[in-house]
Amino acid sequence: MISPQIYIPKPSRLSRQQQQRITRLCVRSALLFMQYGGESAVVVDLTRRLGIALGVSGVECALSFNAVTLTTLYDGRCITTARNTVHQGINVSILVQIQQIVLFAESAIDRDHLVSVIEAKFDAIQKTSYPTTLTALAVGLSCASFAYLNGGSLVVAAITLLAGFCAMRTRIYLSTHHFNPFVVVIITAFIATLLGASAYFLRLGQNADIAVAASVLLLVPGFPIINALSDILKGYINMGVGRWMFATMLTLSACVGIVFALILLRIPHWGLT
């Protein structure tokens, strides 16, 4: 059985200025989706769907790790634009809002002023996040839970909670002030290890060395690695390799911060018992 096709009525004819506005909207959606951790395949699909819903004949999108090149096609006319992108961290709320905007564009009945409506919706995207203290507390609790479940005493778990909380607050503070992400990870890992290793250094509780490992769990780049593997498997090799190298450099930066803290405290080894 052939699935029914969705009929999207189009304006009688698009001027060059209208096509330019549609091109800017498409590349804007691609930039936002990439900046906040979206998959490459989803980026390409959403930009194509948005462009067609707004009236162009087709959309071609080429992605690299730090740039987007996009072309809209209409009546034998091509308009191409390129934009640089900067990683802003993971924000699934923004990704969902962009998908909702595309769905709205596809299902809209009144299409006379649809481009202006979509522009207003992009301007109204909410970029709010959870409060810093609440986020840091949740991260600290997750690190403390890992330490406790792996044999650490309540004292060790409490120290891990403090280390994870302070490390996450530091990471958020440095990130909001636009420090280099690798420098942010080095400093965060240093602080987390310094506080977590105090349980081992002062011999507090049982299996105190678990606090050292648990306090730096917040620096594991899980989301970038998953996106990198997904991009590679779906054929976006350049994006996948770029994201993989970014995640690898984050891991190496965390190792540098951990080693600096262990050298400062003169702890000869680090490992779980």
C-alpha positions in Angstrom: 0.0 0.0 0.0 1.3 3.4 -1.0 1.3 5.9 1.9 -0.7 9.1 1.2 1.3 12.2 0.4 0.8 15.3 2.4 -0.4 18.1 0.0 1.3 21.4 0.8 -0.2 24.3 -1.1 2.4 26.8 -2.4 2.2 30.4 -3.3 1.8 31.2 -7.0 5.4 32.5 -7.3 8.2 33.4 -5.0 10.3 36.5 -5.5 14.0 36.5 -4.9 13.5 38.4 -1.6 11.0 35.8 -0.4 13.4 33.0 -1.3 16.1 34.8 0.6 13.9 35.0 3.7 13.1 31.3 3.4 16.8 30.5 3.0 17.7 32.4 6.2 15.0 30.6 8.1 16.3 27.2 6.9 19.9 27.9 7.8 18.8 29.4 11.1 17.0 26.1 12.0 20.1 24.1 11.0 22.4 26.3 13.1 20.3 26.1 16.2 19.8 22.3 15.8 23.6 21.8 15.4 24.6 24.2 18.2 22.4 22.5 20.8 23.4 18.9 20.0 21.1 17.6 17.2 21.9 14.7 14.9 23.2 15.6 11.4 20.5 13.5 9.7 17.8 15.3 11.6 19.3 18.7 10.7 19.2 17.9 7.0 15.7 16.5 7.1 14.2 19.4 9.1 15.7 22.1 6.8 14.4 20.3 3.7 10.9 19.9 5.2 10.9 23.5 6.4 12.0 24.9 3.0 9.4 22.9 1.1 6.7 23.8 3.6 7.5 27.5 3.0 7.3 27.2 -0.8 10.7 26.4 -2.3 11.2 23.4 -4.6 14.1 21.9 -2.6 16.8 22.4 0.0 20.4 21.1 -0.1 22.3 21.2 3.1 26.0 20.4 3.6 27.4 20.1 7.2 30.8 20.4 8.7 31.8 20.4 12.4 31.8 24.2 12.6 29.8 25.4 9.6 26.6 25.0 7.6 26.2 25.5 3.9 22.7 25.6 2.6 21.1 26.1 -0.8 17.4 26.6 -1.7 16.1 25.8 -5.1 13.1 27.4 -6.8 12.1 27.8 -10.5 15.7 27.2 -11.7 17.1 29.8 -9.2 19.6 28.9 -6.4 20.4 30.9 -3.3 23.3 29.7 -1.2 24.4 30.8 2.2 27.1 29.6 4.7 27.1 30.1 8.4 29.6 29.4 11.2 28.4 27.5 14.2 29.5 27.4 17.8 28.8 24.6 20.2 26.5 25.8 22.9 26.0 22.6 24.9 23.1 20.2 25.0 19.6 21.6 25.2 16.9 19.2 24.1 14.1 21.7 24.8 15.3 23.9 22.0 15.5 20.9 19.6 11.9 20.0 20.4 10.8 23.6 19.8 12.4 23.6 16.4 10.7 20.3 15.5 7.4 21.8 16.6 7.9 24.8 14.4 8.6 22.6 11.4 5.4 20.6 12.1 3.4 23.8 12.4 4.8 25.0 9.0 3.8 21.8 7.3 0.3 21.8 8.8 -0.6 25.5 8.5 -3.7 26.3 6.4 -3.2 30.0 6.0 0.1 30.3 4.0 -0.1 33.9 2.9 2.0 35.2 5.8 3.5 31.9 6.9 7.1 33.1 6.5 6.5 36.0 8.9 4.8 33.7 11.4 7.7 31.2 11.3 10.2 34.1 11.8 8.2 35.2 14.9 8.2 31.6 16.2 12.0 31.4 15.8 12.4 34.7 17.6 10.2 33.4 20.5 12.2 30.2 21.1 12.7 29.8 24.8 16.4 29.2 25.6 15.9 28.9 29.4 17.4 26.0 31.3 17.2 24.6 34.8 18.6 26.8 37.6 22.3 26.5 38.1 22.1 25.3 41.7 19.4 22.7 40.9 21.5 21.4 38.0 24.7 21.2 40.1 22.8 19.5 43.0 21.4 16.8 40.6 24.8 16.2 39.2 26.3 15.9 42.7 23.6 13.5 43.7 24.2 11.3 40.7 28.0 11.2 41.4 27.3 10.4 45.1 24.9 7.6 44.2 27.6 6.0 42.0 30.1 6.2 44.8 27.7 4.7 47.3 26.5 1.9 45.0 30.2 0.9 44.3 31.0 0.4 48.0 31.7 3.8 49.3 30.5 4.7 52.8 28.0 7.6 53.5 31.0 9.9 54.3 32.5 9.1 51.0 29.2 9.7 49.2 28.8 13.0 51.0 32.3 14.1 49.9 31.5 13.0 46.4 28.3 15.0 46.5 30.2 18.1 47.5 32.9 17.6 44.9 30.3 17.0 42.1 28.3 20.0 43.1 31.3 22.4 43.2 32.7 21.0 40.0 29.4 21.5 38.1 28.9 25.0 39.5 32.5 25.8 38.2 31.8 24.3 34.8 28.6 26.2 34.3 30.2 29.5 35.5 33.2 29.1 33.1 31.0 28.1 30.2 28.6 31.1 30.6 31.7 33.3 30.5 32.7 31.7 27.1 36.0 30.0 28.2 37.5 27.5 25.9 35.7 24.2 26.4 38.9 22.2 26.9 40.1 24.7 29.5 36.7 24.5 31.3 37.0 20.7 31.5 40.6 20.8 32.8 39.7 23.2 35.6 36.5 21.3 36.4 38.4 18.0 36.5 41.1 19.5 38.7 38.5 20.9 41.3 36.4 17.7 41.3 39.5 15.5 41.8 41.0 17.8 44.4 37.8 17.7 46.5 37.0 14.1 45.9 40.6 13.0 46.7 40.3 14.6 50.1 38.4 11.5 51.3 41.3 9.3 50.2 44.0 11.7 51.4 42.5 12.1 54.8 41.4 8.4 55.0 37.7 9.2 55.6 35.3 6.3 55.4 35.6 3.0 53.5 36.8 2.7 49.9 37.7 6.4 49.9 39.4 6.2 46.5 36.0 5.7 44.9 35.2 9.4 45.5 38.0 10.3 43.1 36.5 8.4 40.3 32.9 9.2 41.0 33.4 13.0 41.3 34.6 13.3 37.7 31.7 11.4 36.1 30.0 14.6 35.1 32.8 15.1 32.5 32.1 11.9 30.6 31.1 13.2 27.0 28.3 10.7 26.5 26.1 12.7 24.3 28.8 13.8 21.8 30.1 10.2 21.5 26.5 8.9 20.8 26.0 11.7 18.2 29.4 10.9 16.6 28.6 7.2 16.2 25.1 8.0 14.9 26.5 10.4 12.3 29.2 7.9 11.1 26.7 5.1 10.8 24.3 7.3 8.8 26.9 8.4 6.3 27.9 11.8 7.7 31.5 10.9 8.1 33.0 14.4 8.4 30.6 15.4 11.1 31.0 12.1 12.9 34.8 12.3 12.9 34.7 15.9 14.0 32.4 15.1 16.9 34.4 12.1 17.9 37.6 14.1 18.0 35.9 16.8 20.0 34.7 14.2 22.5 38.2 12.6 22.6 39.8 16.0 23.3 37.3 16.6 26.2 38.3 13.2 27.6 42.0 14.0 27.4 41.4 17.4 29.0 39.6 15.7 31.9 42.6 13.4 32.3 45.0 16.4 32.4 43.0 18.0 35.2 42.8 14.8 37.2 46.6 14.2 36.9 47.4 17.7 38.0 45.3 17.3 41.1 46.8 13.9 41.9 50.3 15.3 41.5 49.5 18.3 43.8 48.2 15.9 46.5 51.0 13.5 45.9 48.7 10.5 45.5 50.8 7.8 43.8 47.9 5.9 42.2 44.2 6.2 41.4 41.9 3.2 41.1 38.9 1.5 42.5 39.5 -1.2 45.1 
